[in-house]
Amino acid sequence: MSVYSYSVTAMNGREVSLEEFKGKVLLIVNTASQCGFTFQYKELQNLYEKYKEQGLVVLGFPCNQFADQEPDSNEKVEAFCLLNYGVSFPMFQKLNVRDHDAHPLFTHLADSKPFRGFNEKHPVAKILIALIQEKLPHYMEGDSIKWNFTKFLIDREGEVFERFESTTDPYEMEPIIEYVLKR
């Protein structure tokens, strides 16, 4: 099944079928404004600006499931992203990305590409892994989303091409994004 089967809610409340992005390369990201990885907004915006003419669209999905790092309203989240990081890529209303009330899109994404571990050389990795092991050890089970800024690269046919964990900075994905854009 492709991601085009799913609909999501834009910040303005409009239901958006992902089929609207058919033929584009998508980078779907669960985000949070008060996370150790929030700096990735800047890199995601830079990638979007650099590659949007070639067909890349970044889609941001705020989520408050990980240590309450996205507690604000959709309106405040949208303003935060614009004012602090100049985010111009599409942002959607807050949703859950794991467990029994996960949005079906994120269940599909997690089921499509397995969790292969965090990059333990990332400067935030030791803190993240210790936090999850201490407070949320069940989050490490299975292939579910483990933390904010998990990224899924979707090819032009709507299929999940690759999964990148929080500890993969967006610039590290650039060669793979370029490859998928040229396919």
Backbone bond lengths (Angstrom), bond angles and torsions (degrees), N, CA, C in turn:
res aa  C-N    CA-C-N  psi(-1)  N-CA   C-N-CA  omega(-1)  CA-C   N-CA-C  phi
1 M - - - 1.452 - - 1.540 108.32 -
2 S 1.317 116.98 140.75 1.462 121.03 179.22 1.529 110.22 -93.29
3 V 1.316 115.59 166.77 1.465 119.80 177.67 1.523 111.25 -69.05
4 Y 1.337 117.17 -14.39 1.457 120.46 -179.30 1.527 112.61 -66.35
5 S 1.316 117.83 -11.40 1.464 122.01 179.15 1.527 112.48 -78.07
6 Y 1.328 117.49 -7.84 1.466 121.34 -172.09 1.516 112.08 -109.01
7 S 1.332 114.23 151.58 1.465 122.13 173.79 1.516 108.29 -121.76
8 V 1.321 115.20 149.42 1.461 122.49 -179.66 1.525 108.18 -136.77
9 T 1.314 116.89 168.47 1.457 120.95 -177.17 1.522 110.05 -107.62
10 A 1.336 115.77 120.39 1.462 121.68 178.02 1.527 109.69 -68.18
11 M 1.312 116.03 164.43 1.465 120.56 179.60 1.528 112.04 -57.19
12 N 1.327 117.51 -30.73 1.467 120.49 -179.41 1.530 112.87 -82.92
13 G 1.358 117.21 3.16 1.457 121.87 177.38 1.517 114.67 92.44
14 R 1.319 118.11 -3.92 1.470 122.04 179.98 1.523 110.30 -76.69
15 E 1.336 115.42 132.74 1.465 120.28 174.24 1.525 108.11 -73.40
16 V 1.323 115.67 130.11 1.462 121.84 -176.31 1.519 108.35 -122.12
17 S 1.319 116.18 121.04 1.459 120.22 172.04 1.522 107.25 -79.40
18 L 1.311 117.31 133.73 1.463 119.09 177.94 1.523 111.52 -66.29
19 E 1.321 116.50 -9.98 1.466 120.26 174.44 1.536 110.54 -62.81
20 E 1.331 116.79 -21.66 1.466 120.63 175.97 1.531 111.65 -60.88
21 F 1.325 116.66 -19.98 1.465 121.61 -178.47 1.527 112.36 -102.17
22 K 1.323 116.14 13.54 1.467 121.29 -177.94 1.533 109.81 -54.71
23 G 1.325 116.17 134.54 1.461 121.64 179.63 1.515 113.95 87.85
24 K 1.321 117.62 -5.98 1.462 122.31 177.37 1.533 109.29 -96.64
25 V 1.322 115.87 160.56 1.457 121.76 169.85 1.522 105.05 -95.41
26 L 1.319 116.60 124.58 1.465 121.40 -176.16 1.520 111.02 -108.21
27 L 1.312 115.26 143.60 1.457 122.00 169.82 1.521 105.41 -120.31
28 I 1.336 115.93 104.29 1.458 122.60 -176.71 1.529 108.29 -96.65
29 V 1.346 115.70 126.24 1.465 121.47 -172.29 1.519 110.50 -133.42
30 N 1.337 116.80 131.58 1.469 118.76 169.35 1.530 107.12 -89.26
31 T 1.309 115.91 130.28 1.463 121.12 -168.68 1.530 111.94 -121.86
32 A 1.335 115.14 168.96 1.468 122.24 174.00 1.524 108.32 -159.13
33 S 1.313 116.24 144.02 1.463 122.22 -174.47 1.516 114.56 -86.66
34 Q 1.335 117.59 -14.24 1.466 120.26 -176.28 1.526 110.67 -123.93
35 C 1.300 116.35 43.03 1.456 123.73 -174.27 1.523 109.98 -114.26
36 G 1.302 116.34 155.24 1.462 120.71 175.01 1.516 112.92 -64.35
37 F 1.323 117.78 -12.20 1.462 122.58 179.01 1.529 112.75 -106.12
38 T 1.338 117.62 6.35 1.461 121.16 -177.13 1.519 112.10 -58.07
39 F 1.319 117.77 -27.71 1.470 121.09 177.38 1.534 111.89 -56.98
40 Q 1.335 116.70 -19.77 1.463 119.78 -179.42 1.527 112.19 -65.58
41 Y 1.322 118.48 -19.39 1.466 120.16 174.88 1.532 110.67 -53.35
42 K 1.326 116.69 -43.86 1.468 120.75 -178.46 1.522 110.84 -62.15
43 E 1.319 117.02 -45.82 1.457 120.63 179.84 1.531 111.06 -67.02
44 L 1.334 117.31 -39.05 1.463 120.41 177.32 1.527 110.68 -62.81
45 Q 1.332 116.95 -42.67 1.459 120.98 178.06 1.527 110.36 -63.01
46 N 1.334 117.21 -41.88 1.463 120.34 179.13 1.526 111.66 -63.49
47 L 1.333 117.09 -41.78 1.464 120.09 177.11 1.532 110.63 -63.18
48 Y 1.318 116.06 -42.66 1.462 120.79 179.08 1.528 110.45 -58.97
49 E 1.320 116.80 -48.81 1.462 120.11 -179.64 1.527 111.76 -63.24
50 K 1.313 116.86 -39.71 1.465 121.40 -177.01 1.532 112.12 -68.17
51 Y 1.341 117.49 -37.59 1.458 121.14 -170.67 1.531 115.47 -114.04
52 K 1.322 118.81 0.83 1.471 118.55 -175.37 1.526 112.07 -63.19
53 E 1.320 118.40 -33.40 1.472 120.38 178.93 1.529 111.27 -68.05
54 Q 1.345 116.47 -20.97 1.463 120.83 177.66 1.532 111.54 -91.37
55 G 1.350 116.37 -4.40 1.453 119.74 175.05 1.508 116.29 112.79
56 L 1.340 119.15 8.75 1.471 120.71 177.96 1.524 109.98 -84.38
57 V 1.330 115.65 133.37 1.461 121.49 172.37 1.525 107.42 -129.03
58 V 1.320 115.95 124.88 1.463 121.89 174.08 1.523 106.81 -91.19
59 L 1.322 117.08 134.28 1.463 122.50 177.69 1.527 108.26 -120.66
60 G 1.328 116.97 119.38 1.456 121.91 -178.04 1.518 112.48 -101.80
61 F 1.341 114.76 133.21 1.462 121.70 -178.22 1.529 109.62 -127.37
62 P 1.337 118.41 96.84 1.460 120.51 178.04 1.529 111.25 -60.84
63 C 1.326 114.79 144.29 1.462 121.48 -178.60 1.518 108.83 -145.23
64 N 1.318 116.39 137.97 1.468 121.14 -179.54 1.530 112.11 -109.56
65 Q 1.313 118.54 21.66 1.465 120.89 -176.16 1.522 114.46 -82.34
66 F 1.307 118.04 -13.00 1.460 120.64 -172.86 1.518 110.02 -112.06
67 A 1.320 116.13 96.93 1.473 124.21 178.14 1.527 112.61 57.06
68 D 1.333 117.15 33.44 1.470 122.22 176.99 1.525 112.80 50.97
69 Q 1.332 116.50 44.88 1.456 120.71 -176.11 1.532 113.47 -91.55
70 E 1.338 116.42 5.99 1.466 121.15 174.38 1.523 109.00 -139.82
71 P 1.359 117.00 64.43 1.461 120.38 -173.12 1.523 115.02 -81.39
72 D 1.323 118.41 -16.16 1.456 121.13 -172.70 1.527 112.84 -78.04
73 S 1.323 114.81 168.76 1.464 121.87 177.78 1.519 110.26 -68.60
74 N 1.324 115.97 163.49 1.463 120.37 176.74 1.527 111.39 -56.13
75 E 1.322 116.99 -40.87 1.462 121.08 -178.96 1.520 110.95 -62.55
76 K 1.333 117.38 -43.24 1.466 120.88 179.22 1.527 111.31 -68.19
77 V 1.316 116.45 -37.72 1.466 120.20 177.82 1.524 109.95 -62.02
78 E 1.320 115.94 -47.28 1.463 120.54 -179.61 1.527 110.65 -60.37
79 A 1.333 117.38 -45.18 1.468 121.40 179.20 1.523 110.83 -63.68
80 F 1.321 117.61 -42.50 1.460 122.06 178.55 1.532 110.64 -57.58
81 C 1.320 116.57 -47.52 1.464 121.15 -177.65 1.522 111.52 -63.92
82 L 1.304 116.67 -41.75 1.458 120.88 -179.88 1.529 111.21 -69.49
83 L 1.320 116.76 -49.54 1.465 120.61 -175.04 1.526 113.40 -70.43
84 N 1.313 117.43 -36.51 1.466 119.88 -175.55 1.524 114.51 -93.03
85 Y 1.334 116.93 -27.18 1.464 119.39 -174.78 1.525 113.46 -130.57
86 G 1.321 117.92 1.29 1.456 120.77 179.24 1.519 113.75 63.64
87 V 1.322 116.59 27.99 1.469 120.86 -175.70 1.525 110.35 -61.19
88 S 1.331 115.01 122.40 1.461 120.50 175.81 1.523 111.52 -120.32
89 F 1.343 116.78 -3.92 1.460 118.33 175.73 1.530 109.24 -75.73
90 P 1.334 117.72 158.96 1.466 120.25 -176.79 1.536 112.97 -61.11
91 M 1.318 114.50 130.16 1.460 122.10 174.92 1.529 107.47 -115.59
92 F 1.319 115.25 146.25 1.457 121.03 -176.63 1.519 109.56 -120.99
93 Q 1.329 115.66 165.94 1.464 119.91 -178.83 1.522 110.87 -66.04
94 K 1.323 114.19 154.59 1.453 121.00 -179.58 1.529 110.66 -55.25
95 L 1.332 113.86 142.93 1.461 119.71 176.48 1.529 108.70 -152.05
96 N 1.313 115.59 171.35 1.458 121.06 176.06 1.519 109.04 -95.44
97 V 1.321 115.70 143.64 1.459 120.63 -175.15 1.531 113.40 -115.84
98 R 1.339 116.16 -1.69 1.464 119.08 179.77 1.527 110.40 -149.76
99 D 1.304 115.20 169.96 1.465 123.74 178.26 1.535 111.50 71.58
100 H 1.332 116.52 -169.58 1.465 121.44 -169.70 1.529 113.91 -64.59
101 D 1.338 118.31 -25.18 1.470 119.70 -179.18 1.532 112.88 -105.60
102 A 1.331 116.03 23.44 1.471 120.31 177.88 1.521 110.28 -65.58
103 H 1.317 116.16 144.35 1.462 120.27 173.69 1.528 107.48 -62.66
104 P 1.327 118.58 137.56 1.467 121.45 -177.74 1.535 113.99 -55.21
105 L 1.333 117.69 -30.38 1.466 119.46 176.97 1.522 110.38 -59.19
106 F 1.327 116.73 -45.77 1.462 119.48 -176.57 1.523 112.32 -74.66
107 T 1.312 117.41 -28.54 1.463 119.88 172.30 1.528 108.86 -63.19
108 H 1.322 116.08 -45.03 1.470 121.39 178.06 1.534 111.02 -60.67
109 L 1.325 116.71 -46.57 1.469 120.41 -178.93 1.527 110.91 -60.30
110 A 1.328 116.31 -48.96 1.474 120.02 -178.38 1.523 111.40 -64.61
111 D 1.331 116.98 -37.14 1.466 120.45 178.72 1.527 112.01 -70.26
112 S 1.335 116.72 -24.25 1.466 120.88 -176.08 1.520 113.71 -79.80
113 K 1.324 116.76 -31.45 1.472 120.57 -179.30 1.524 108.77 -134.54
114 P 1.317 117.50 122.75 1.465 120.45 -177.11 1.525 113.21 -71.21
115 F 1.305 114.63 154.93 1.467 122.22 172.36 1.525 107.44 -72.30
116 R 1.333 116.02 125.85 1.466 120.74 -179.02 1.521 112.45 -114.18
117 G 1.300 117.00 13.21 1.458 120.71 177.16 1.521 112.43 103.12
118 F 1.321 114.65 163.74 1.460 122.32 177.09 1.518 109.62 -89.05
119 N 1.313 116.27 152.95 1.464 121.49 171.25 1.521 106.82 -75.20
120 E 1.309 116.74 102.11 1.462 120.76 -174.01 1.521 113.22 -71.98
121 K 1.333 118.14 -7.52 1.472 121.64 176.95 1.532 111.84 -87.02
122 H 1.334 117.22 -10.82 1.463 120.73 178.13 1.522 109.01 -65.52
123 P 1.343 118.08 139.48 1.473 120.34 -176.22 1.526 115.29 -58.69
124 V 1.324 118.51 -26.08 1.460 121.03 -178.71 1.537 111.90 -94.77
125 A 1.324 116.92 -9.00 1.472 120.72 -172.62 1.523 113.40 -59.34
126 K 1.308 118.25 -45.77 1.472 119.87 -177.24 1.526 111.39 -60.98
127 I 1.316 116.21 -41.25 1.465 120.65 178.88 1.527 109.71 -65.72
128 L 1.324 116.83 -45.65 1.461 121.87 -178.61 1.521 111.20 -61.81
129 I 1.307 116.80 -50.00 1.465 120.74 -177.67 1.524 110.62 -62.14
130 A 1.328 117.23 -43.03 1.469 120.68 178.32 1.529 111.06 -62.76
131 L 1.337 117.12 -41.56 1.461 121.11 178.99 1.521 111.32 -62.11
132 I 1.315 116.51 -47.22 1.471 119.86 -179.58 1.524 110.27 -64.39
133 Q 1.320 117.59 -45.01 1.468 120.35 -178.43 1.519 111.97 -63.83
134 E 1.332 117.43 -34.92 1.464 120.47 -178.94 1.523 112.86 -79.40
135 K 1.332 116.66 -47.39 1.456 120.10 -170.47 1.525 114.55 -101.46
136 L 1.322 118.15 -28.17 1.465 121.53 -174.21 1.531 110.91 -138.79
137 P 1.319 118.78 53.38 1.477 119.33 -173.64 1.524 113.92 -58.96
138 H 1.327 117.68 -28.82 1.468 120.14 178.92 1.527 111.94 -66.65
139 Y 1.343 118.34 -18.05 1.464 120.90 177.73 1.524 112.02 -65.74
140 M 1.325 117.55 -21.94 1.461 120.31 -178.36 1.531 112.23 -81.69
141 E 1.314 117.04 -8.50 1.464 120.42 -178.92 1.526 110.67 -78.81
142 G 1.302 116.97 142.20 1.462 122.88 173.83 1.515 113.91 68.23
143 D 1.321 115.04 -160.57 1.460 121.92 -174.21 1.525 113.74 -105.43
144 S 1.327 117.13 9.17 1.459 120.65 -178.56 1.531 110.77 -60.36
145 I 1.322 115.87 167.51 1.460 121.92 175.55 1.528 107.05 -64.24
146 K 1.320 115.78 132.63 1.471 120.33 -175.93 1.522 113.22 -94.75
147 W 1.364 117.76 -31.58 1.454 120.17 -175.49 1.526 109.77 -163.35
148 N 1.335 115.04 175.65 1.464 121.30 176.00 1.528 110.72 -60.80
149 F 1.298 115.19 153.51 1.466 124.32 177.03 1.520 112.81 64.78
150 T 1.343 115.25 35.50 1.461 120.35 164.47 1.526 104.83 -79.69
151 K 1.330 116.01 135.10 1.461 120.98 -171.70 1.529 110.43 -123.64
152 F 1.330 116.37 136.07 1.461 122.20 177.91 1.517 108.75 -121.11
153 L 1.323 116.64 125.42 1.456 122.61 177.36 1.526 108.01 -95.17
154 I 1.325 115.66 123.99 1.462 123.09 -175.70 1.528 108.49 -112.29
155 D 1.331 116.83 130.75 1.467 119.88 -179.19 1.530 111.15 -78.05
156 R 1.310 116.47 177.99 1.471 122.26 -174.89 1.532 113.10 -67.14
157 E 1.330 117.06 -14.12 1.469 120.84 177.01 1.525 111.89 -93.41
158 G 1.336 116.83 0.38 1.459 120.73 178.70 1.514 114.20 86.78
159 E 1.327 116.62 12.74 1.466 121.08 -179.62 1.528 110.21 -96.82
160 V 1.334 116.07 146.17 1.465 120.91 178.40 1.524 108.20 -71.77
161 F 1.331 115.76 118.51 1.464 121.39 -178.57 1.524 111.12 -92.46
162 E 1.347 116.10 -42.28 1.471 119.30 -176.71 1.515 110.23 -155.10
163 R 1.316 114.55 155.61 1.468 123.24 176.72 1.529 107.40 -120.60
164 F 1.322 115.28 136.57 1.458 122.06 177.85 1.526 108.02 -127.62
165 E 1.293 116.81 130.92 1.464 120.79 -179.07 1.529 111.05 -81.54
166 S 1.309 115.48 173.31 1.463 122.83 179.91 1.524 111.98 -52.34
167 T 1.309 116.04 -35.26 1.465 121.14 -175.46 1.524 113.20 -82.10
168 T 1.315 117.13 8.52 1.464 121.44 170.11 1.512 106.64 -103.26
169 D 1.319 116.50 112.39 1.454 120.33 177.86 1.527 109.15 -71.30
170 P 1.335 117.70 145.39 1.460 120.19 -176.18 1.528 115.26 -52.47
171 Y 1.329 118.62 -38.49 1.467 119.56 -179.51 1.530 112.18 -63.08
172 E 1.311 116.87 -27.37 1.462 120.13 178.15 1.532 111.18 -67.14
173 M 1.308 117.81 -20.88 1.462 122.66 -178.15 1.527 112.06 -86.45
174 E 1.317 117.58 -10.49 1.455 121.58 -171.06 1.532 114.31 -54.31
175 P 1.327 120.98 -44.88 1.474 118.43 178.77 1.535 113.01 -61.10
176 I 1.322 117.06 -36.40 1.469 120.07 179.68 1.521 110.30 -72.34
177 I 1.326 117.57 -38.09 1.468 120.99 175.83 1.524 109.28 -61.03
178 E 1.321 117.38 -45.83 1.471 120.75 179.53 1.528 110.42 -60.46
179 Y 1.319 116.95 -41.66 1.466 120.95 179.06 1.524 110.97 -60.10
180 V 1.334 116.18 -48.33 1.469 120.52 -177.93 1.538 110.60 -66.83
181 L 1.318 117.84 -36.07 1.470 120.35 178.02 1.532 111.52 -63.51
182 K 1.311 117.53 -32.53 1.471 121.71 -176.86 1.523 113.48 -86.45
183 R 1.337 117.92 -10.64 1.478 121.58 -178.43 1.495 112.29 -67.75
